Structure formats: structure tokens, C-alpha cells
Amino acid sequence: MDSLANKLIRVPCAVLGGIIFWVVSASYLNVTRKLRSFLQPWVSHYVDSGTPIILQIQSYRFGFLDALFSGLSCVVSVPFYTAFLPLLFWSGHGQLARQMTLLMAFCDYLGNCIKDVVSAPRPPSPPVRRVTATKDEEENALEYGLPSSHTLNTVCLSGYLLHYVLTHTQIQDAYINYLGVSLACVFVALIGLGRIYLGMHSLVDILAGLLIGLGVLGLWLTVHEYIDSFVVSGQNVTSFWAALSFLLLFAYPTPELPTPSFEFHTAFDGVALGIVAGVQQTYHQFHHGSVPRLFSSDLTIPVFMGRVLLGIPTILIVKFCSKAIAKWTIPVVANTLGIRIKSTSYIPTLNGSVTGKKTDKLKQGGYLQKLVSHHKAFDVDTGIRFIQYAGLAWSVVDLVPSLFSYMSL
């Protein structure tokens, strides 16, 4: 027990120290450009040489396949998980929900970092036919290609879900285990094939996502119990996670050209902080191992539906209010501290202070450039986006369960 307690104290300090060292050293040594100059030509070559494979797969064009693979892509997208995870919390599976949330945040950050470090193109379109059935897919198409985030996320989250189900049930049948692993593999294969069919990725992107996903899954299965113990019973957890979130924003690499990847990471970074802060405060009330679970006599389907009907509007209201508060407070604080600010979308009165390409570069400045370049304006959209999603996530695990308790749901 003492050994675990010491680890829960030493490891967070080592993590923060390691990130600070990386930010300083990467900025001084210009690590991103050096890695990109080495990796980008190699990946781009395989993207170009893999185009005939994509065209061959797309030659089997059917409306059914368009709908199938577009649907599968939506099911494993970040917006889907953002909507699905609250339901998992409210169904009584708190440990699974918080682990999948933190794992999703880690995958999203790592995958987007690699995308923007390598800055490798997606398959050329034309001749490749790119199918973007949703607005989310249109935004994904603006990101760089390697690795495939959908493949990476599917490997990690389906793998962890399978691990959780097999270890938390009484089923010991080897046939069931084999069936579960087989279904997970088929699902990952369909996602990878679908990303190629839709023209969103080359084969090298899929293989990179698969290999990175397997590595992340193996790492997570090694440390997930320590992480969960720290989140629910550690000391100074919220302070540590706030510092970690702040440092990760500055540790994000600068892409060759601006992409939405940093915005996606900022949102899920806020989600992770909100979940951790809320669970840390209310674990013994709403998230311990003995809470009622869906399909039990204490949490029937009608009661769960009542939770959903109450919870979804509540978290949307909190998201709106968090955004409004952030839009008011961040500029006031920045002006008080004498920090030059701008906004590319959220605050029209601050829009246009920096224009053209310079605006995009400021929005995604990397490493210490964001922190020490006093002559450049800071984009408050990053802080606003972070706070609104942190508020949304906090309401999922703190405010809404409190309302459930008050309403006897």
C-alpha cells in the first residue's frame, strides 16, 4: 500500500517534469522540423505508390458500401464517443466510462500529434474519390493522413472494451474469448477497409494506426489500474490534471500547414479534465463500484431513459453557459494581464486583429513559441473551447448525477 501511495505521488511529478523538459528541449532543438524532414518524404512516397490500391478497392463502388462505411466511420468518430460516454456513466459503469474517456483523450492527442509532426498528405483526390457524408468527415479531410485516427481509436477502445467485459464477467469459456477477439479483429478490419474505400486514407495510414493502436492498448492495459487508483483516490488530482492539460496545449507540435487537429485535441483535453475533476469530487457518492447498473432492479430501462431525458439537455445547457462565461472572462483576464489576444471565430469583435496566414500560424504555434512570443497575440478560442468542454464533462459526472439523486432517478 505504501509503495502504491509513493508511486501515486512520484509518477505525476515525473510526468509533469518530463513534459516541461520535452517542451524546452523540443523547442530549442527544433525537433518537429527534423522529424518531419525525415518522415514526410518516406510516408508521401507510400501514399502516392498506394493510390492504385485505393482505386482498385473503389472500383467496387456501390451505394450500399458508401452508406455502410460512412456509417461505421461515424460510429467510431470522436463526436460519437463524446455522445456515448455520458450514457455509459449514467448506466452505472463508471470505471469503464472514465477509463475509455481517458484512453480516448490519450489516443486523440497522440494520433493528432503524429499527424501534425509528419504532415503527410491524404490520398490525392482526384483521381481518388473522397466520400465525406457528414460535416465531421469534411473536417477530418482537412487533417493530415498518417496515422488513421479511426483505426487507432478502434483498436484501442474495442480492445479495452473487450478486456473489460472478459475480466468483469463470470464467463470463462475459451470459445467466448476467441469469439470476442475475432469480432474485434473483424470490426477493426472493416474500419480500416472503409477508410480506404472512402478515400480518406492510404494503406500506410491504416497500418500506422493499427501498429500505434496496438502499442497504446498494450501500454494502457499495463497502467490503467494505477491511473484509475490515482483518479479516484490520489492527492491533488485536479491540480495535477489542470497542469497536465495546460502543458499538453503547449507541447502540441506545429503542423506544416494549419489543420483542425489542435482544435479536436483541445476539446477532448477539456473533457478529460472535467471528468477527472468531477469523479474526484463525487466518487464515493455516484461512481463507486456498488452503484446501480442498467438492467438491474435498481436501474430499469424506464429509469435510465428518464436519466437520459434529464441529462442530455442539462449538459448542453452547461456547455452553452460555460462557453458564454469563458467568452466573457478570458478576454477580461487577458486584458488585465496585458496579454494581446485575438479570436478567429468565437468573439467577432476580436476577429481580424491578425489576418491571413499569420492568423492560422498563431492559432497553432508549437512548443515554447506559444508561451514566450510576447509580440504575438494569443487566440482565446483555445481557452474558450477548452473551458466549454471541461464544463460539459464535469456536468456529466457531477451536476447531472446530483440531479438524478434529487429526482430519485
C-alpha positions, -999 to +999 in steps of 0.1 A: +000+000+000+028+024+009+045+015-024+014+023-043+009+056-025+045+066-032+040+058-069+008+079-070+029+108-057+061+104-077+047+094-111+026+126-116+056+148-107+078+128-131+051+132-159+049+170-155+087+173-153+091+152-184+066+173-204+084+205-193+117+191-203+103+180-237+088+214-244+120+232-237+143+207-255+120+202-285+117+240-290+155+245-286+164+216-309+136+222-334+126+185-332+094+188-352+110+200-384+138+175-381+114+146-377+092+159-405+121+163-429+130+126-423+095+111-422+074+131-446+091+121-479+090+085-469+053+085-460+044+106-490+061+081-513+040+053-499+008+074-501+015+080-538+025+044-546-006+032-527-030+051-549-036+022-574-046+000-544-072+026-534-085+029-569-088-009-572-108-010-539-130+019-551-137+002-584-162-020-564-184+011-559-219+005-545-243+028-528-247+002-500-209+003-494-209+041-493-236+040-466-220+011-447-185+025-444-198+061-438-219+048-410-191+028-395-169+058-396-195+078-377-198+051-351-161+052-342-157+090-346-148+114-317-183+131-317-199+096-314-178+088-283-185+122-269-222+114-270-219+078-260-196+082-229-222+101-208-247+073-213-220+049-201-215+069-169-252+072-163-257+034-168-236+027-137-204+016-155-183+044-141-149+026-142-153+016-178-166+051-188-137+070-172-111+046-185-125+048-220-127+086-217-090+090-206-079+064-232-098+083-259-082+115-249-047+099-250-054+084-284-067+116-298-037+136-285-011+111-297-027+105-331-031+142-338+004+150-327+018+124-350-004+137-379+009+172-375+045+162-369+047+141-401+023+164-420+018+137-447-009+141-473-041+121-477-046+102-509-047+126-539-083+135-549-087+132-579-081+105-590-092+091-557-129+095-549-133+110-514-166+104-497-175+129-469-210+121-459-211+143-428-197+176-416-174+157-392-159+138-422-154+171-441-134+184-411-114+151-409-105+155-445-087+188-437-063+170-413-032+152-424-033+115-431-009+094-411-019+077-388-056+068-394-072+081-362-103+060-368-081+028-369-061+038-339-091+047-318-110+015-328-081-008-319-077+009-285-113+013-275-126-020-288-096-038-274-101-022-239-139-028-240-133-065-248-107-067-220-131-051-195-160-074-205-139-106-203-124-096-169-155-083-152-178-112-161-180-148-149-176-162-184-145-184-185-153-202-218-123-202-242-148-202-271-164-170-259-129-154-256-120-165-291-153-152-305-148-118-288-113-114-301-124-124-336-153-099-337-130-072-325-105-080-353-132-081-379-145-047-367-110-032-369-105-046-404-139-032-416-130+002-402-096+001-419-110-011-452-138+015-450-113+044-446-095+033-477-128+028-496-140+063-487-107+077-500-097+091-466-066+071-460-039+051-478-028+017-467+003+031-449-020+053-428-041+023-418-010+002-409+004+030-389-029+034-370-030-003-364+005-006-350+003+025-329-031+014-316-017-020-305+012-003-288-011+022-270-035-006-260-007-027-246+006+003-226-028+012-213-036-024-201-004-022-181-011+011-164-049+015-164-053+003-128-027+028-115-044+056-134-078+047-120-065+045-085-049+079-088-080+095-103-104+081-076-081+082-045-050+102-053-039+136-038-041+169-057-055+151-087-075+180-101-045+204-097-022+178-114-046+173-143-052+210-148-014+215-150-011+185-173-038+198-196-022+232-197+013+218-206-001+195-233-015+225-251+019+240-253+036+207-260+015+202-292+037+204-323+033+229-351+020+214-384+034+223-417+000+240-426-029+247-402-054+218-396-083+212-372-063+186-353-053+210-325-090+221-320-101+185-317-074+178-291-083+210-271-119+198-268-111+163-256-083+177-233-111+197-217-133+167-215-106+147-197-101+174-171-138+178-165-143+141-160-113+137-136-123+168-116-159+156-113-151+120-104-125+131-079-151+151-060-181+127-062-166+092-065-180+080-032-214+094-040-221+085-076-192+065-091-182+037-067-183+001-075-217-005-058-238+020-078-269+005-095-263-006-131-285-007-161-309-037-163-307-043-126-338-039-104-325-005-091-319+009-126-345-003-150-348+008-187-376+034-179-355+049-151-324+051-174-345+067-202-356+093-176-319+099-168-312+104-205-341+128-210-329+149-180-292+146-185-287+154-222-305+188-221-286+196-188-252+190-202-260+210-233-271+239-212-239+237-191-218+236-223-236+268-236-232+286-202-195+275-199-188+289-234-206+322-226-187+326-193-154+318-210-160+343-238-165+370-211-139+361-185-109+351-207-106+385-225-111+404-192-083+384-176-060+387-206-065+424-208-059+428-171-026+410-175-017+430-206-017+400-229-025+406-266-054+385-277-074+377-308-103+354-318-107+336-351-143+326-346-159+328-311-156+366-305-163+387-336-151+419-320-116+403-317-117+388-351-093+403-377-066+416-353-042+393-372-052+383-407-042+358-434-018+330-429-004+347-398-037+341-381-035+304-387+000+302-375-008+319-343-036+295-337-013+265-338+020+278-326+040+250-312+061+244-281+075+274-264+066+297-292+031+299-278+044+306-243+072+332-248+064+350-280+051+382-264+049+401-296+022+377-309-015+377-300-030+347-282-060+331-298-087+330-270-107+304-289-084+277-275-092+286-239-129+291-247-131+257-264-112+240-235-134+255-208-168+247-225-159+211-229-144+208-194-177+222-181-197+198-202-177+168-189-179+180-153-217+182-155-218+146-168-202+132-137-211+157-110-241+180-117-263+156-136-258+127-111-267+151-083-299+159-102-306+122-106-302+118-068-326+147-062-351+134-087-348+098-074-337+085-108 
